[in-house]
Amino acid sequence: MSATLLLNPLRAIMDPEEYLSQEDLAKRWKVSLWTIRRKRQSGELPAFQVSRNLFRFKLKDILAIEKNSQMSPAIAPRRNTTKKTKQ
């Protein structure tokens, strides 16, 4: 069962202090929008579906995830970006 629930659309859109959009969460965690979508679709991130393509995340859920992971981007594995140099 997906963690996506239908939410009162006006409340989720009108109250940005309680809910974050996928874009806001991606900026907050410094990850791509696709990472957020993938984690939402897999059920790792509890989300509320406002409309067909509009999702929101409760700020208190995000804060709990950040607290448990000690740092916000830690929930999304980073790729190794260091380049190997020839010697």
N, CA, C and O atoms as CSV, one atom per row, in Angstrom:
chain,resi,resn,atom,element,x,y,z
A,1,MET,N,N,0.836,-1.184,0.000
A,1,MET,CA,C,0.000,0.000,0.000
A,1,MET,C,C,0.874,1.238,0.000
A,1,MET,O,O,1.851,1.309,0.745
A,2,SER,N,N,0.535,2.206,-0.821
A,2,SER,CA,C,1.325,3.424,-0.943
A,2,SER,C,C,1.080,4.352,0.244
A,2,SER,O,O,0.016,4.333,0.861
A,3,ALA,N,N,2.089,5.162,0.544
A,3,ALA,CA,C,1.968,6.121,1.635
A,3,ALA,C,C,1.287,7.396,1.162
A,3,ALA,O,O,1.185,8.359,1.923
A,4,THR,N,N,0.823,7.418,-0.071
A,4,THR,CA,C,0.184,8.598,-0.632
A,4,THR,C,C,-1.297,8.614,-0.260
A,4,THR,O,O,-2.022,7.651,-0.509
A,5,LEU,N,N,-1.728,9.708,0.331
A,5,LEU,CA,C,-3.120,9.869,0.732
A,5,LEU,C,C,-3.700,11.116,0.087
A,5,LEU,O,O,-2.973,12.077,-0.169
A,6,LEU,N,N,-4.991,11.112,-0.177
A,6,LEU,CA,C,-5.645,12.288,-0.717
A,6,LEU,C,C,-5.871,13.281,0.405
A,6,LEU,O,O,-6.370,12.921,1.471
A,7,LEU,N,N,-5.505,14.532,0.167
A,7,LEU,CA,C,-5.564,15.571,1.181
A,7,LEU,C,C,-6.473,16.696,0.706
A,7,LEU,O,O,-6.674,16.875,-0.495
A,8,ASN,N,N,-7.013,17.443,1.643
A,8,ASN,CA,C,-7.780,18.625,1.291
A,8,ASN,C,C,-6.871,19.560,0.491
A,8,ASN,O,O,-5.921,20.102,1.055
A,9,PRO,N,N,-7.131,19.764,-0.799
A,9,PRO,CA,C,-6.225,20.525,-1.642
A,9,PRO,C,C,-5.964,21.951,-1.164
A,9,PRO,O,O,-4.830,22.423,-1.231
A,10,LEU,N,N,-6.974,22.628,-0.694
A,10,LEU,CA,C,-6.781,24.017,-0.281
A,10,LEU,C,C,-5.857,24.129,0.921
A,10,LEU,O,O,-5.031,25.040,0.983
A,11,ARG,N,N,-5.983,23.233,1.859
A,11,ARG,CA,C,-5.142,23.298,3.051
A,11,ARG,C,C,-3.672,23.075,2.698
A,11,ARG,O,O,-2.797,23.781,3.199
A,12,ALA,N,N,-3.405,22.108,1.849
A,12,ALA,CA,C,-2.023,21.792,1.482
A,12,ALA,C,C,-1.388,22.887,0.646
A,12,ALA,O,O,-0.186,23.129,0.750
A,13,ILE,N,N,-2.171,23.540,-0.170
A,13,ILE,CA,C,-1.632,24.603,-1.014
A,13,ILE,C,C,-1.529,25.909,-0.237
A,13,ILE,O,O,-0.572,26.661,-0.424
A,14,MET,N,N,-2.476,26.186,0.611
A,14,MET,CA,C,-2.542,27.475,1.292
A,14,MET,C,C,-1.680,27.546,2.543
A,14,MET,O,O,-1.430,28.642,3.045
A,15,ASP,N,N,-1.222,26.428,3.056
A,15,ASP,CA,C,-0.473,26.438,4.300
A,15,ASP,C,C,0.955,25.933,4.075
A,15,ASP,O,O,1.275,24.801,4.440
A,16,PRO,N,N,1.823,26.772,3.472
A,16,PRO,CA,C,3.179,26.331,3.159
A,16,PRO,C,C,4.047,26.099,4.388
A,16,PRO,O,O,5.117,25.500,4.279
A,17,GLU,N,N,3.611,26.559,5.551
A,17,GLU,CA,C,4.389,26.337,6.770
A,17,GLU,C,C,4.233,24.908,7.278
A,17,GLU,O,O,5.083,24.424,8.025
A,18,GLU,N,N,3.164,24.228,6.886
A,18,GLU,CA,C,2.918,22.862,7.341
A,18,GLU,C,C,3.264,21.819,6.294
A,18,GLU,O,O,3.499,20.661,6.637
A,19,TYR,N,N,3.300,22.205,5.019
A,19,TYR,CA,C,3.507,21.260,3.933
A,19,TYR,C,C,4.583,21.754,2.978
A,19,TYR,O,O,4.734,22.958,2.769
A,20,LEU,N,N,5.331,20.818,2.401
A,20,LEU,CA,C,6.352,21.140,1.405
A,20,LEU,C,C,5.985,20.485,0.082
A,20,LEU,O,O,5.434,19.384,0.056
A,21,SER,N,N,6.289,21.161,-1.005
A,21,SER,CA,C,6.118,20.561,-2.326
A,21,SER,C,C,7.325,19.680,-2.627
A,21,SER,O,O,8.325,19.718,-1.909
A,22,GLN,N,N,7.229,18.896,-3.683
A,22,GLN,CA,C,8.364,18.064,-4.094
A,22,GLN,C,C,9.574,18.948,-4.428
A,22,GLN,O,O,10.710,18.612,-4.094
A,23,GLU,N,N,9.314,20.075,-5.086
A,23,GLU,CA,C,10.384,20.995,-5.468
A,23,GLU,C,C,11.051,21.598,-4.232
A,23,GLU,O,O,12.276,21.696,-4.161
A,24,ASP,N,N,10.229,22.001,-3.259
A,24,ASP,CA,C,10.776,22.580,-2.026
A,24,ASP,C,C,11.629,21.566,-1.275
A,24,ASP,O,O,12.685,21.909,-0.743
A,25,LEU,N,N,11.173,20.322,-1.231
A,25,LEU,CA,C,11.908,19.288,-0.523
A,25,LEU,C,C,13.225,18.965,-1.238
A,25,LEU,O,O,14.246,18.739,-0.589
A,26,ALA,N,N,13.199,18.944,-2.560
A,26,ALA,CA,C,14.426,18.694,-3.323
A,26,ALA,C,C,15.458,19.796,-3.062
A,26,ALA,O,O,16.646,19.513,-2.908
A,27,LYS,N,N,15.005,21.037,-3.014
A,27,LYS,CA,C,15.920,22.150,-2.711
A,27,LYS,C,C,16.435,22.057,-1.282
A,27,LYS,O,O,17.618,22.283,-1.031
A,28,ARG,N,N,15.572,21.732,-0.367
A,28,ARG,CA,C,15.949,21.645,1.050
A,28,ARG,C,C,17.030,20.587,1.270
A,28,ARG,O,O,17.974,20.802,2.030
A,29,TRP,N,N,16.884,19.445,0.600
A,29,TRP,CA,C,17.820,18.336,0.781
A,29,TRP,C,C,18.959,18.350,-0.232
A,29,TRP,O,O,19.874,17.529,-0.161
A,30,LYS,N,N,18.896,19.291,-1.175
A,30,LYS,CA,C,19.932,19.399,-2.218
A,30,LYS,C,C,20.060,18.099,-3.011
A,30,LYS,O,O,21.158,17.585,-3.228
A,31,VAL,N,N,18.922,17.592,-3.429
A,31,VAL,CA,C,18.868,16.407,-4.283
A,31,VAL,C,C,17.981,16.738,-5.478
A,31,VAL,O,O,17.310,17.770,-5.500
A,32,SER,N,N,17.987,15.863,-6.458
A,32,SER,CA,C,17.169,16.107,-7.644
A,32,SER,C,C,15.688,15.852,-7.351
A,32,SER,O,O,15.323,15.148,-6.410
A,33,LEU,N,N,14.875,16.443,-8.180
A,33,LEU,CA,C,13.433,16.227,-8.085
A,33,LEU,C,C,13.110,14.748,-8.327
A,33,LEU,O,O,12.179,14.206,-7.731
A,34,TRP,N,N,13.880,14.105,-9.198
A,34,TRP,CA,C,13.656,12.678,-9.482
A,34,TRP,C,C,13.933,11.822,-8.250
A,34,TRP,O,O,13.266,10.807,-8.044
A,35,THR,N,N,14.900,12.212,-7.432
A,35,THR,CA,C,15.178,11.471,-6.199
A,35,THR,C,C,13.972,11.535,-5.275
A,35,THR,O,O,13.570,10.524,-4.699
A,36,ILE,N,N,13.399,12.717,-5.134
A,36,ILE,CA,C,12.213,12.895,-4.287
A,36,ILE,C,C,11.053,12.068,-4.835
A,36,ILE,O,O,10.370,11.378,-4.078
A,37,ARG,N,N,10.830,12.133,-6.133
A,37,ARG,CA,C,9.735,11.370,-6.744
A,37,ARG,C,C,9.932,9.866,-6.544
A,37,ARG,O,O,8.992,9.145,-6.211
A,38,ARG,N,N,11.153,9.411,-6.749
A,38,ARG,CA,C,11.450,7.984,-6.599
A,38,ARG,C,C,11.192,7.524,-5.162
A,38,ARG,O,O,10.617,6.458,-4.940
A,39,LYS,N,N,11.620,8.332,-4.190
A,39,LYS,CA,C,11.423,7.969,-2.789
A,39,LYS,C,C,9.939,8.037,-2.403
A,39,LYS,O,O,9.470,7.251,-1.580
A,40,ARG,N,N,9.215,8.974,-3.001
A,40,ARG,CA,C,7.773,9.051,-2.749
A,40,ARG,C,C,7.078,7.833,-3.327
A,40,ARG,O,O,6.243,7.221,-2.661
A,41,GLN,N,N,7.413,7.471,-4.560
A,41,GLN,CA,C,6.767,6.336,-5.221
A,41,GLN,C,C,7.096,5.005,-4.543
A,41,GLN,O,O,6.278,4.086,-4.548
A,42,SER,N,N,8.285,4.904,-3.963
A,42,SER,CA,C,8.668,3.662,-3.288
A,42,SER,C,C,8.078,3.565,-1.883
A,42,SER,O,O,8.120,2.501,-1.264
A,43,GLY,N,N,7.530,4.670,-1.377
A,43,GLY,CA,C,6.949,4.671,-0.045
A,43,GLY,C,C,7.916,5.115,1.039
A,43,GLY,O,O,7.549,5.141,2.214
A,44,GLU,N,N,9.150,5.465,0.670
A,44,GLU,CA,C,10.127,5.930,1.657
A,44,GLU,C,C,9.752,7.298,2.227
A,44,GLU,O,O,10.089,7.617,3.367
A,45,LEU,N,N,9.058,8.096,1.433
A,45,LEU,CA,C,8.610,9.416,1.875
A,45,LEU,C,C,7.086,9.434,1.920
A,45,LEU,O,O,6.437,9.238,0.892
A,46,PRO,N,N,6.509,9.664,3.091
A,46,PRO,CA,C,5.047,9.758,3.171
A,46,PRO,C,C,4.570,11.048,2.518
A,46,PRO,O,O,5.022,12.136,2.875
A,47,ALA,N,N,3.663,10.926,1.567
A,47,ALA,CA,C,3.187,12.090,0.812
A,47,ALA,C,C,1.668,12.133,0.789
A,47,ALA,O,O,0.995,11.124,0.996
A,48,PHE,N,N,1.152,13.316,0.535
A,48,PHE,CA,C,-0.279,13.517,0.361
A,48,PHE,C,C,-0.522,13.942,-1.072
A,48,PHE,O,O,0.119,14.865,-1.576
A,49,GLN,N,N,-1.443,13.267,-1.720
A,49,GLN,CA,C,-1.780,13.608,-3.090
A,49,GLN,C,C,-2.884,14.657,-3.068
A,49,GLN,O,O,-3.983,14.415,-2.569
A,50,VAL,N,N,-2.568,15.829,-3.621
A,50,VAL,CA,C,-3.517,16.936,-3.652
A,50,VAL,C,C,-4.366,16.857,-4.918
A,50,VAL,O,O,-5.574,17.089,-4.879
A,51,SER,N,N,-3.729,16.531,-6.030
A,51,SER,CA,C,-4.425,16.309,-7.290
A,51,SER,C,C,-3.646,15.249,-8.059
A,51,SER,O,O,-2.743,14.615,-7.513
A,52,ARG,N,N,-3.989,15.066,-9.298
A,52,ARG,CA,C,-3.382,13.965,-10.055
A,52,ARG,C,C,-1.851,13.995,-10.024
A,52,ARG,O,O,-1.222,12.958,-9.817
A,53,ASN,N,N,-1.255,15.149,-10.223
A,53,ASN,CA,C,0.200,15.265,-10.279
A,53,ASN,C,C,0.775,16.195,-9.221
A,53,ASN,O,O,1.904,16.663,-9.363
A,54,LEU,N,N,0.033,16.466,-8.180
A,54,LEU,CA,C,0.473,17.401,-7.151
A,54,LEU,C,C,0.526,16.692,-5.802
A,54,LEU,O,O,-0.476,16.170,-5.314
A,55,PHE,N,N,1.720,16.687,-5.212
A,55,PHE,CA,C,1.937,16.006,-3.943
A,55,PHE,C,C,2.519,16.978,-2.931
A,55,PHE,O,O,3.216,17.925,-3.296
A,56,ARG,N,N,2.229,16.737,-1.652
A,56,ARG,CA,C,2.776,17.539,-0.561
A,56,ARG,C,C,3.294,16.616,0.522
A,56,ARG,O,O,2.827,15.489,0.684
A,57,PHE,N,N,4.276,17.126,1.263
A,57,PHE,CA,C,4.881,16.388,2.365
A,57,PHE,C,C,4.681,17.187,3.639
A,57,PHE,O,O,4.921,18.395,3.657
A,58,LYS,N,N,4.245,16.530,4.705
A,58,LYS,CA,C,4.077,17.216,5.986
A,58,LYS,C,C,5.443,17.587,6.524
A,58,LYS,O,O,6.355,16.762,6.559
A,59,LEU,N,N,5.575,18.833,6.944
A,59,LEU,CA,C,6.843,19.314,7.473
A,59,LEU,C,C,7.266,18.510,8.697
A,59,LEU,O,O,8.454,18.239,8.874
A,60,LYS,N,N,6.310,18.124,9.547
A,60,LYS,CA,C,6.676,17.364,10.747
A,60,LYS,C,C,7.232,15.991,10.377
A,60,LYS,O,O,8.110,15.483,11.075
A,61,ASP,N,N,6.740,15.371,9.285
A,61,ASP,CA,C,7.293,14.093,8.824
A,61,ASP,C,C,8.712,14.277,8.301
A,61,ASP,O,O,9.586,13.445,8.545
A,62,ILE,N,N,8.933,15.364,7.586
A,62,ILE,CA,C,10.259,15.653,7.032
A,62,ILE,C,C,11.247,15.924,8.161
A,62,ILE,O,O,12.377,15.436,8.127
A,63,LEU,N,N,10.831,16.696,9.161
A,63,LEU,CA,C,11.703,16.979,10.301
A,63,LEU,C,C,12.070,15.696,11.047
A,63,LEU,O,O,13.202,15.549,11.509
A,64,ALA,N,N,11.118,14.768,11.165
A,64,ALA,CA,C,11.394,13.487,11.832
A,64,ALA,C,C,12.400,12.665,11.028
A,64,ALA,O,O,13.291,12.042,11.605
A,65,ILE,N,N,12.267,12.660,9.716
A,65,ILE,CA,C,13.214,11.936,8.862
A,65,ILE,C,C,14.599,12.554,8.993
A,65,ILE,O,O,15.594,11.838,9.102
A,66,GLU,N,N,14.663,13.878,8.981
A,66,GLU,CA,C,15.950,14.565,9.123
A,66,GLU,C,C,16.588,14.266,10.474
A,66,GLU,O,O,17.799,14.060,10.562
A,67,LYS,N,N,15.787,14.243,11.507
A,67,LYS,CA,C,16.307,13.964,12.845
A,67,LYS,C,C,16.861,12.543,12.925
A,67,LYS,O,O,17.928,12.320,13.497
A,68,ASN,N,N,16.141,11.596,12.359
A,68,ASN,CA,C,16.572,10.199,12.392
A,68,ASN,C,C,17.803,9.935,11.545
A,68,ASN,O,O,18.575,9.023,11.837
A,69,SER,N,N,17.991,10.729,10.496
A,69,SER,CA,C,19.130,10.490,9.614
A,69,SER,C,C,20.321,11.378,9.968
A,69,SER,O,O,21.367,11.290,9.325
A,70,GLN,N,N,20.178,12.227,10.975
A,70,GLN,CA,C,21.218,13.132,11.462
A,70,GLN,C,C,21.523,14.274,10.498
A,70,GLN,O,O,21.963,15.336,10.939
A,71,MET,N,N,21.308,14.092,9.220
A,71,MET,CA,C,21.470,15.170,8.257
A,71,MET,C,C,20.517,14.906,7.103
A,71,MET,O,O,20.347,13.761,6.685
A,72,SER,N,N,19.905,15.944,6.593
A,72,SER,CA,C,18.851,15.763,5.620
A,72,SER,C,C,19.261,15.036,4.347
A,72,SER,O,O,18.540,14.122,3.950
A,73,PRO,N,N,20.361,15.368,3.676
A,73,PRO,CA,C,20.658,14.661,2.431
A,73,PRO,C,C,21.076,13.214,2.634
A,73,PRO,O,O,21.176,12.467,1.660
A,74,ALA,N,N,21.322,12.800,3.861
A,74,ALA,CA,C,21.800,11.442,4.118
A,74,ALA,C,C,20.777,10.386,3.724
A,74,ALA,O,O,21.145,9.228,3.527
A,75,ILE,N,N,19.512,10.749,3.604
A,75,ILE,CA,C,18.513,9.742,3.231
A,75,ILE,C,C,18.623,9.384,1.763
A,75,ILE,O,O,18.122,8.344,1.336
A,76,ALA,N,N,19.277,10.236,0.988
A,76,ALA,CA,C,19.451,9.961,-0.432
A,76,ALA,C,C,20.921,9.668,-0.694
A,76,ALA,O,O,21.764,10.549,-0.521
A,77,PRO,N,N,21.241,8.455,-1.105
A,77,PRO,CA,C,22.646,8.131,-1.343
A,77,PRO,C,C,23.236,9.019,-2.426
A,77,PRO,O,O,22.613,9.248,-3.463
A,78,ARG,N,N,24.413,9.505,-2.184
A,78,ARG,CA,C,25.116,10.360,-3.145
A,78,ARG,C,C,26.018,9.505,-4.021
A,78,ARG,O,O,26.547,8.481,-3.588
A,79,ARG,N,N,26.179,9.942,-5.244
A,79,ARG,CA,C,27.129,9.275,-6.128
A,79,ARG,C,C,28.526,9.773,-5.815
A,79,ARG,O,O,28.710,10.911,-5.381
A,80,ASN,N,N,29.493,8.927,-6.034
A,80,ASN,CA,C,30.880,9.326,-5.852
A,80,ASN,C,C,31.263,10.230,-7.008
A,80,ASN,O,O,31.336,9.777,-8.150
A,81,THR,N,N,31.509,11.498,-6.728
A,81,THR,CA,C,31.795,12.473,-7.769
A,81,THR,C,C,33.273,12.761,-7.932
A,81,THR,O,O,33.651,13.592,-8.758
A,82,THR,N,N,34.117,12.090,-7.159
A,82,THR,CA,C,35.551,12.325,-7.287
A,82,THR,C,C,36.072,11.602,-8.518
A,82,THR,O,O,35.724,10.451,-8.782
A,83,LYS,N,N,36.907,12.300,-9.258
A,83,LYS,CA,C,37.477,11.715,-10.472
A,83,LYS,C,C,38.825,11.088,-10.154
A,83,LYS,O,O,39.620,11.623,-9.381
A,84,LYS,N,N,39.054,9.955,-10.764
A,84,LYS,CA,C,40.333,9.300,-10.594
A,84,LYS,C,C,41.327,9.936,-11.571
A,84,LYS,O,O,41.012,10.165,-12.739
A,85,THR,N,N,42.499,10.209,-11.080
A,85,THR,CA,C,43.524,10.792,-11.939
A,85,THR,C,C,44.584,9.743,-12.251
A,85,THR,O,O,44.916,8.900,-11.417
A,86,LYS,N,N,45.099,9.816,-13.462
A,86,LYS,CA,C,46.145,8.886,-13.858
A,86,LYS,C,C,47.465,9.351,-13.281
A,86,LYS,O,O,47.744,10.550,-13.237
A,87,GLN,N,N,48.271,8.413,-12.841
A,87,GLN,CA,C,49.576,8.768,-12.281
A,87,GLN,C,C,50.693,8.329,-13.163
A,87,GLN,O,O,51.860,8.550,-12.838
